[in-house]
Amino acid sequence: MSTVAAYAAATAGAPLERTTIERRPVGDHDVLIDIKYTGVCHTDIHRARAHFGRNIFPMVPGHEITGIVTEVGSDVTAHRVGDRVGVGCLVDSCRTCENCKAGLEQYCLGGSVATYGALDRNGEPTYGGYSTHIVVDQDFVVRIPDGLSLEQAAPLLCAGITTYSPLRHWNAGPGKKVAIVGLGGLGHIGVKIAHALGAEVTVLSQSLRKKEAGLKLGADHYYATSDPRTFEELAGTFDLILSTVSARLDLDSYLSLLKTDGALVNLGAPEEPVSLNVFSLILGRRSLAGSGIGSIQETQEMLDFCAEHGFGAEIELISADQINEAFERVLASDVRYRFVIDIATL
C-alpha cells in the first residue's frame, strides 16, 4: 500500500478537503499513474452530494484523469513507464457477461466498477482522480495521443466519450442534421465532434448568450429554446438530438423537432422523473433513448479521432484549493467549458 494526497468529501454535501488515502500495491496487471490533470465533471458534484443512488464516503471524485505511467506490473503489455495515459469512468467490470464479451463493458451486466465511489473486486472502495496517483488494471487505461495535451484531453475521458458514443451509434455524419441541447461541458465537445464527423450541427440553448462561441466551436446554427418560434421553425428538422442538460425538458416539444425515425438521446439525467405524450413517439416513428459512456476501445477511438482533427476540450485550469469554488461555478454555469485541476497544486 502507498499513501497519497487527495481531496475528499468526508460526508455527503461536505466541502472537499485535503487528506490522504491508501492506494493498493501494483499488481501483475496494474499500472501506477502519476496524475497530472483531472477534469471536474458535473457528476462529481452529484456524487459528492449524494444526489444519485448509493454512495461511499469519504469520497475522492474524479473520472477524467490524465497522467504518466511510473510503474507497471510484471504481466503488463499495453503500457510502459513514461507513457501518457488516461483513465475514465470505469476501472473494472465482470468481463464475463454478454456485454463485456461484446466490448460493451460500460453496460456490464455483472456491475462495472466506477473509478470512484464504488467497491472493487476485493471489496475495497475506489477513489478517483482528485489525487496524486492511481493504480488501475491495464485493460482500463487508454493512451493519450501525442496530438493532445494532457490538460485538454482530461475532459474527453468522460464528456468526450459521452458525446462521441451516441454520435457514432446513431450515425452522425455527412447529410445528417444533429442538434446539441446545451453548450456546457458535454455540449461544447459534442459540437466539435459532430462537426468533425461532417454533420450539420445546431445548438439549442436557453438563450443566444453563447451564440458566437457556439459558431466558433463548429455549430452551423444556433437557436434559443426560450423563444417559442424556435420550435415552430425547426419542427421535423433533425435526425438526431443529443440532450446534454440535467434539467427537465418538455420532451414533447423536443421530439417534435425530429424527422421521421429521428432519435432524442438523453445524456444528462434530471433528478426527477420525466413524462411525455406517447403520440410524440408514435407519430413519426421517433425514438426517445439514453446513452452512457463508451467502451474502453471506443474511448481510445475517440481520443485518436480528436487528435486527428486537432481539438480537445475548452478548459479553465484551476488549482486544487479552488475545487469547492469550481463546484459552485459549475452549478451556476459559470465556466467555459470545463474545469481541469492541475494536480501538481495538490
C-alpha positions, 0 to 999 in steps of 0.5 A: 500500500502507498499513501497519497494526497487527495481531496475528499468529501468526508460526508455527503454535501461536505466541502472537499478537503485535503487528506490522504488515502491508501492506494493498493500495491501494483499488481501483475496487471496494474499500472501506477499513474502519476496524475497530472490533470483531472477534469471536474465533471458535473457528476462529481458534484452529484456524487459528492452530494449524494444526489444519485443512488448509493454512495461511499464516503469519504469520497475522492471524485474524479473520472477524467484523469490524465497522467504518466505511467511510473510503474507497471506490473510484471504481466503488463503489455499495453503500457510502459513507464513514461507513457501518457495515459488516461483513465475514465469512468470505469476501472473494472467490470465482470468481463464475463457477461454478454456485454463485456464479451461484446466490448460493451463493458460500460453496460456490464451486466455483472456491475462495472466498477466506477473509478470512484465511489464504488467497491472493487473486486476485493471489496475495497472502495475506489477513489478517483482522480482528485489525487496524486496517483492511481493504480488501475488494471491495464485493460482500463487505461487508454493512451493519450495521443501525442496530438493532445495535451494532457490538460485538454484531453482530461475532459474527453475521458468522460464528456468526450466519450459521452458525446462521441458514443451516441454520435457514432451509434446513431450515425452522425455524419455527412447529410445528417442534421444533429442538434446539441441541447446545451453548450456546457461541458458535454455540449461544447465537445459534442459540437466539435465532434459532430462537426468533425464527423461532417454533420450539420450541427445546431445548438439549442440553448436557453438563450443566444448568450453563447451564440458566437462561441457556439459558431466558433466551436463548429455549430452551423446554427444556433437557436434559443429554446426560450423563444417559442418560434424556435420550435415552430421553425425547426419542427421535423428538422433533425435526425438526431438530438443529443440532450446534454442538460440535467434539467427537465425538458418538455420532451414533447416539444423536443421530439417534435423537432425530429424527422421521421425515425429521428432519435432524442438521446438523453445524456444528462439525467434530471433528478426527477422523473420525466413524462411525455405524450406517447403520440410524440413517439408514435407519430413519426416513428421517433425514438426517445433513448439514453446513452452512457459512456463508451467502451474502453476501445471506443474511448481510445477511438475517440481520443485518436479521432480528436487528435486527428482533427486537432481539438480537445476540450475548452478548459479553465485550469484551476488549482486544487484549493479552488475545487469547492469554488469550481463546484459552485461555478459549475452549478451556476454555469459559470465556466467555459467549458470545463474545469481541469485541476492541475494536480501538481497544486495538490 
